[in-house]
Amino acid sequence: MSTPSTEAASLGLAVLTVSDTRTLEQDSSGQFLVDALQEAGHRALERVIVKDDVYQIRAVLSAWIADEAIEAILVTGGTGFSGRDSTPEAVAPLFDKSIDGFGEVFRALSYEEIGASTIQSRALAGLANNTVIFCMPGSTGACRTAWNGLIREQLDASHKPCNFVGVLNTRAQLS
């Protein structure tokens, strides 16, 4: 078995926006993520908006987790405390492994931007079927913070001392 390359890797990503009100035309957060991942050299394979409903979220994510072409998933919205915010409850049971540091570091970065309001973010991440899933708040600013501060480097094979590309490449090796 060969060692995963440390050269730049173009990954297949999907973007899920969780919202009861947004349309594709109004979804600036989802659009930011698509633009950012493409600018980094990755491929946007899917982009969907679903209602803030545990079962609709899980249905889309489960299909993407099973899709060998999708190596990473970016989820925006539904991570707060309002009545219907249910992204963490929908996504966490799908994880094989949680990436606890993502939420911790996201909130630390966010604190520098919005102060104590960051405690209302339930940002989370994990691995499911060797697919990395990052869940962040629905604002474009929060998506920018998560992408620029964490996700971009973790999806870059050249980032040292570690990144998730090697983990994602094991999925291809197993199939």
C-alpha positions in Angstrom: 0.0 0.0 0.0 1.5 3.4 -0.9 1.8 6.3 1.4 -0.7 9.1 0.8 0.8 11.9 -1.2 1.6 15.2 0.5 1.0 17.0 -2.8 -2.1 19.2 -3.0 -5.1 17.1 -3.2 -8.4 18.0 -4.8 -11.1 16.7 -2.6 -14.8 16.1 -3.4 -16.9 18.2 -1.0 -20.6 18.7 -0.4 -22.2 21.8 1.2 -25.4 21.5 3.3 -27.3 24.6 4.4 -29.8 24.0 7.3 -32.5 26.6 7.1 -36.3 27.0 7.2 -36.2 30.2 5.3 -33.2 30.4 2.8 -33.2 29.7 -0.9 -30.1 29.1 -3.0 -30.3 32.8 -4.1 -30.3 34.0 -0.5 -27.8 31.5 0.9 -24.7 33.6 1.2 -23.1 31.2 3.7 -23.4 28.2 1.5 -22.2 30.2 -1.5 -19.2 31.5 0.5 -18.3 27.8 1.3 -18.6 26.7 -2.3 -16.5 29.6 -3.5 -13.9 29.1 -0.8 -13.5 25.3 -1.4 -13.2 25.8 -5.1 -10.7 28.6 -4.7 -8.7 26.1 -2.6 -8.7 23.6 -5.5 -11.4 21.3 -4.3 -14.6 20.2 -6.1 -18.1 21.1 -5.0 -20.0 17.9 -5.8 -23.3 18.7 -4.1 -25.1 21.7 -2.6 -28.4 21.3 -0.8 -30.6 23.3 1.5 -32.8 21.4 4.0 -35.3 22.4 6.6 -34.1 22.4 10.2 -35.4 18.9 10.8 -33.3 16.1 12.3 -34.5 13.5 9.9 -34.1 15.6 6.7 -30.6 16.5 7.8 -29.7 12.9 8.5 -31.2 11.7 5.2 -29.0 14.0 3.1 -25.9 13.4 5.2 -26.3 9.6 5.3 -26.5 9.6 1.5 -23.4 11.7 1.2 -21.5 9.7 3.8 -22.1 6.6 1.7 -21.0 8.3 -1.5 -17.4 7.4 -2.1 -16.9 10.6 -4.2 -17.7 12.9 -1.2 -14.8 13.1 1.1 -15.8 16.1 3.2 -19.0 17.8 4.1 -19.5 21.4 5.2 -22.8 22.1 7.1 -23.9 25.6 7.8 -26.8 26.5 10.1 -28.8 25.0 12.9 -26.1 25.1 15.5 -27.6 27.7 17.8 -30.2 27.6 20.5 -33.3 28.8 18.8 -36.4 26.6 18.8 -35.7 24.6 15.7 -31.9 24.5 15.8 -31.1 20.8 15.6 -28.0 20.3 13.6 -25.9 18.9 16.5 -28.7 16.5 17.5 -29.0 15.3 13.9 -25.3 15.0 13.0 -23.6 13.8 16.2 -25.1 10.3 16.2 -23.7 9.7 12.7 -20.1 10.2 13.8 -17.8 7.3 14.2 -15.4 9.7 15.8 -15.9 13.2 17.1 -13.4 16.0 16.4 -13.8 17.8 19.7 -11.0 20.3 19.0 -13.0 21.8 16.1 -15.7 23.3 18.2 -13.3 24.3 20.9 -10.9 26.1 18.5 -13.8 27.6 16.5 -15.3 29.2 19.6 -11.8 30.5 20.6 -11.5 32.1 17.2 -15.0 33.4 17.2 -14.5 34.9 20.7 -12.0 37.3 19.2 -14.7 38.4 16.7 -18.0 38.4 18.6 -17.0 38.1 22.3 -19.1 36.1 24.8 -21.8 35.5 22.2 -19.7 32.7 20.9 -20.9 30.5 23.8 -24.2 30.1 21.9 -22.4 28.3 19.0 -22.7 24.5 19.1 -20.2 24.1 16.2 -19.0 20.5 15.9 -17.1 18.1 13.6 -16.5 14.4 13.2 -15.7 11.5 11.0 -18.3 9.1 9.5 -17.2 6.4 7.1 -13.9 8.3 6.7 -15.8 11.4 5.6 -15.0 14.5 7.6 -18.0 16.6 8.5 -17.7 20.2 9.8 -20.8 21.9 11.2 -20.7 25.6 11.7 -23.2 28.5 12.4 -25.3 29.8 9.6 -23.8 33.3 9.3 -21.4 34.1 6.5 -19.0 35.5 9.1 -19.0 32.3 11.1 -18.4 30.3 7.9 -15.5 32.5 7.0 -14.0 32.1 10.5 -14.3 28.3 10.4 -13.0 28.0 6.8 -10.1 30.5 7.1 -9.2 29.5 10.7 -9.5 25.7 10.6 -11.1 23.9 7.7 -9.0 25.2 4.8 -5.7 24.0 6.4 -7.2 20.7 7.6 -8.3 19.9 4.0 -4.8 20.8 2.6 -2.4 17.8 2.2 0.6 20.1 2.6 -0.5 21.5 6.0 1.9 20.2 8.8 2.2 18.6 11.2 -1.2 17.0 10.4 -4.4 17.3 8.3 -7.4 15.1 7.5 -6.4 14.4 3.9 -4.5 11.3 4.9 -7.5 10.0 6.8 -9.8 10.7 3.8 -7.3 8.9 1.5 -7.6 5.7 3.6 -11.2 5.6 2.4 -10.1 5.3 -1.2 -7.5 2.7 -0.3 -10.2 0.6 1.4 -12.5 0.5 -1.6 
